[in-house]
Amino acid sequence: MRTIKKKAFNYEAAVAELQAILLELEKGKEASFKGLKEKLQRSSELLEQCKKHLHEVDSEIEGVMKQLDE
């Protein structure tokens, strides 16, 4: 069985993609319902990935801070 390698998450790229989607929506470039739905779904996926990443980073920072306090 072939395994699929998971692509490393890039926070900056995700934020840039979210900004691009927002800009397109603000300019009204997406007129179709299907296109709008796809952009909203993609935005939701990106936001979830960003939140997960930020929680992981926060946990790492808390761990380092605890080590410094010891």
N, C-alpha and C positions, 0 to 999 in steps of 0.2 A: 504494500500500500504506500502511496506517495503522500508525504506530509507537506503541508503548506507552511512556509516560514512566515511568521508574523512580522510585518514591517514595523520598525521602530517608530514610536510616536514622536512627532515633532510639534511641540507646543506652538512655536512661532509660526510654523506653516499653517496650523489649524486656525490660529487667530487671524492670519492673513486671509485665509479662505472665508472665514466668517465675515470679515470686513468687506471682502469682495461681494459676497452674497448680499449683505446689507446694502451696499452701494447700488447694486443692480435693482434691488427691490425699491429703494428710495427713488431711483430714477424712473421706475415703472417700466423697466425693460422686459419684465416677465408678464406677458398678457394671458397666457394659457393657464387654466386651472391645474393641469397635469404638471406643468413646469413649476408653478408656485408650490404645489404639493411636494415635488421632489426637492426643491430648495429648502423648504421647511424641514423635511425629513433629514436632509444632510446637515442642516444647521443644528438640529436636535442631537444627532450623532456626535458632531464636533463638540458641542457644549458638554455632553456627557463625558467625552474623552478628556476635555480640558479640566472639568471638575475633578475627575479621577486623578489626573496628573497633579493638580494643585494639592489635593488631599495627601498624595504620596509625598510630595515635596515638603508639605507642612509637617508630616510625621517624621521625616528625616531631619528636619530642622529642630523639632522638639527633642529628638534623640541626641543630637549634637549638643543642644543647650543643656540637657540633663547631664551629659558627660562633663561639660565644662563646670557645672555646679558641684561635681563630686570632688 
